[in-house]
Amino acid sequence: MRYQLAIHRPKPEHERDLIDSMHRFGVAARGQGAIEAHTFKDERSDALVGLAIWRSEDDLTAARPALAAATEDDDFDAWESGPIELFMLHDV
C-alpha cells in the first residue's frame, strides 16, 4: 500500500477553489484505481489535508497523467499561503 498525504494552507479567499481542486484530484484518483481519496479540513488550523490510498507505487505512477490533468489549470501559487507539504507514506 502507498499513502499520499498532502497538506495545503489556503488563503481564506481561495479555500473553496482549493477544496474543489482537491475533490477533482480525488475523483481522478478513484477513477484511476485509488482505493480511497479524501479531503479533510483541520478544525484548529484551517489546513486542508488530502489523503489518497493506492494499492501500489505502480498504480500511483500510472495514474499521474490523469491526476495532473485534473488540476492542470489550478493556480496553487495564488491560492496557497505557503508550499504544499507532500508525504509519500508506506507501512513500517
Buried (B, 14 or more C-beta within 10 A) or exposed (E): EBBBBBBBBBEEEBBEBBBEBBBBBBBBBBEBBBBEBEBEEEEEEEBBBBBBBBEEEEBBEEBEEBBEEBBEEBEBEEBBEEEEEEEEEEEE
